[in-house]
Amino acid sequence: MTRSTTRDFIVGLFVLGGLLAVAYLSANLGGLSYQGEGGFPLVAVFDDVGGLSQRSPVKISGVKVGQVASIELDDDLRAKVALDLDPKLELPVDSSASIRTAGLLGDQFVSLEPGAEDELLGPGEAFTYTESALSLDKLVGRLVHGDALGDGDGDGDGEEEDVQD
């Protein structure tokens, strides 16, 4: 078999194109496509973040407007989530942030619900209204233990019992 430089060159270009395609897909699927540098920073404090992680998307009406920059504990031992949002975004001060799940067992993301006030949130400010992640294992535990209505007395009737000593 004879060697052909033209054929070797074409095979090399084909391999290089494949490697570039893999690199492009890896960057997009890995969440590196959002350029969050110099974005609009906001903070949301939650009791439970569930499976939320760094670089999780932040969405308004299903449209990605940012990502989670970091998650840490604050002084009250609650989860403090730093959000890096689109700098052009303007949110009223009565906007809310909640943690949602994509599908039944999908990845979690932060969903923002804009408010109606005229005053806007400034860089680094925190959301006043937040809703923590719904924990499926806690919900199943309540059902199993008969406390589905969350009344605390364990009988599931939703009424507090008056216990006399």
C-alpha positions as CSV (number, residue, x, y, z in Angstrom):
1,M,0.0,0.0,0.0
2,T,1.4,3.4,-1.0
3,R,1.3,6.4,1.1
4,S,-0.7,9.4,-0.1
5,T,-0.1,12.8,1.4
6,T,-3.4,14.1,0.1
7,R,-5.3,11.3,1.8
8,D,-3.4,11.8,5.1
9,F,-4.1,15.5,5.0
10,I,-7.9,14.9,4.5
11,V,-8.0,12.4,7.3
12,G,-6.1,14.8,9.6
13,L,-8.6,17.6,8.8
14,F,-11.5,15.2,9.5
15,V,-10.0,14.2,12.9
16,L,-9.4,17.8,13.8
17,G,-13.0,18.7,12.9
18,G,-14.3,15.9,15.1
19,L,-12.2,17.1,18.0
20,L,-13.4,20.7,17.6
21,A,-17.0,19.4,17.5
22,V,-16.5,17.4,20.7
23,A,-14.9,20.5,22.4
24,Y,-17.8,22.7,21.4
25,L,-20.4,20.2,22.6
26,S,-18.5,19.8,25.9
27,A,-18.4,23.5,26.5
28,N,-22.1,24.0,25.8
29,L,-23.4,21.0,27.8
30,G,-21.1,21.8,30.7
31,G,-22.7,25.2,31.1
32,L,-19.7,27.2,29.9
33,S,-21.7,28.9,27.2
34,Y,-23.1,31.6,29.6
35,Q,-20.6,34.4,30.0
36,G,-21.4,35.5,33.5
37,E,-18.4,37.8,34.0
38,G,-19.5,41.3,34.9
39,G,-23.2,40.3,35.3
40,F,-25.8,41.6,37.6
41,P,-25.3,40.0,41.1
42,L,-28.3,39.2,43.4
43,V,-28.7,37.1,46.5
44,A,-31.4,34.7,47.5
45,V,-31.6,33.0,50.9
46,F,-33.3,29.6,51.2
47,D,-34.1,27.1,54.0
48,D,-33.3,24.1,51.7
49,V,-31.7,24.2,48.2
50,G,-32.1,20.5,47.5
51,G,-30.0,19.5,44.6
52,L,-29.2,23.0,43.4
53,S,-25.6,23.4,42.4
54,Q,-23.2,26.0,41.1
55,R,-23.8,27.0,37.5
56,S,-27.4,25.8,37.7
57,P,-29.6,28.0,35.4
58,V,-31.7,31.0,36.6
59,K,-34.9,31.4,34.5
60,I,-37.8,33.8,34.1
61,S,-40.8,32.3,32.3
62,G,-38.6,29.4,31.1
63,V,-36.0,31.7,29.6
64,K,-32.4,31.5,30.9
65,V,-31.3,34.8,32.3
66,G,-28.3,33.8,34.4
67,Q,-26.8,31.1,36.5
68,V,-26.0,30.3,40.2
69,A,-22.6,31.8,41.0
70,S,-22.1,30.2,44.5
71,I,-23.9,28.5,47.4
72,E,-22.8,29.0,51.0
73,L,-24.2,29.2,54.5
74,D,-25.0,32.5,56.0
75,D,-24.8,33.5,59.7
76,D,-28.2,32.0,60.4
77,L,-27.1,28.6,58.9
78,R,-29.4,29.1,55.9
79,A,-28.3,28.6,52.3
80,K,-27.2,31.9,50.7
81,V,-27.3,31.6,46.9
82,A,-25.4,34.2,44.8
83,L,-27.0,34.7,41.4
84,D,-25.2,36.1,38.3
85,L,-27.8,37.6,36.0
86,D,-28.0,39.3,32.7
87,P,-26.8,43.0,33.3
88,K,-29.8,44.3,31.2
89,L,-32.3,42.6,33.5
90,E,-34.4,44.9,35.7
91,L,-36.3,43.3,38.6
92,P,-38.7,45.1,41.0
93,V,-38.0,44.8,44.7
94,D,-41.0,42.6,45.3
95,S,-39.8,39.9,42.9
96,S,-39.5,36.4,44.2
97,A,-37.0,33.5,43.8
98,S,-37.9,29.8,44.1
99,I,-36.2,26.5,43.4
100,R,-37.9,24.4,40.8
101,T,-37.2,21.0,39.2
102,A,-37.2,20.4,35.5
103,G,-39.6,17.5,35.1
104,L,-40.2,14.9,37.9
105,L,-36.6,14.0,38.6
106,G,-34.7,16.5,36.5
107,D,-32.1,19.1,37.4
108,Q,-33.0,21.9,39.7
109,F,-32.9,25.6,38.7
110,V,-33.8,29.0,40.2
111,S,-37.1,30.5,38.9
112,L,-37.6,34.2,39.3
113,E,-41.0,35.8,39.4
114,P,-41.0,39.6,38.7
115,G,-43.0,41.8,41.0
116,A,-45.0,44.9,40.3
117,E,-43.3,47.6,42.3
118,D,-41.6,50.6,40.6
119,E,-38.5,50.4,42.7
120,L,-35.8,48.0,41.3
121,L,-33.4,45.7,42.9
122,G,-29.8,46.9,42.9
123,P,-26.6,44.9,42.5
124,G,-25.9,42.6,45.5
125,E,-29.4,43.1,47.0
126,A,-31.4,40.1,48.3
127,F,-34.8,38.8,47.3
128,T,-37.4,39.4,50.0
129,Y,-39.6,36.5,49.0
130,T,-38.1,33.0,48.4
131,E,-39.5,29.5,48.2
132,S,-37.2,26.6,49.0
133,A,-36.9,23.3,47.1
134,L,-39.6,20.7,47.5
135,S,-37.9,17.7,48.9
136,L,-39.5,14.5,47.6
137,D,-38.1,12.3,50.4
138,K,-39.6,14.6,53.1
139,L,-42.9,14.6,51.3
140,V,-43.0,10.8,51.1
141,G,-41.9,10.6,54.8
142,R,-44.9,12.8,55.8
143,L,-47.2,10.5,53.8
144,V,-45.8,7.3,55.4
145,H,-45.9,8.7,58.9
146,G,-49.5,10.0,58.5
147,D,-48.6,13.7,58.7
148,A,-49.5,14.6,55.2
149,L,-51.2,17.8,56.2
150,G,-48.3,19.0,58.3
151,D,-50.3,19.6,61.4
152,G,-47.7,18.0,63.6
153,D,-49.9,15.7,65.6
154,G,-49.4,12.7,63.3
155,D,-53.0,11.7,62.7
156,G,-53.3,13.5,59.4
157,D,-56.7,15.2,60.1
158,G,-55.3,18.7,59.9
159,E,-56.6,19.6,63.4
160,E,-54.6,20.2,66.5
161,E,-55.5,18.0,69.5
162,D,-55.9,19.5,72.9
163,V,-54.0,17.3,75.3
164,Q,-54.7,17.8,79.0
165,D,-52.3,16.7,81.7
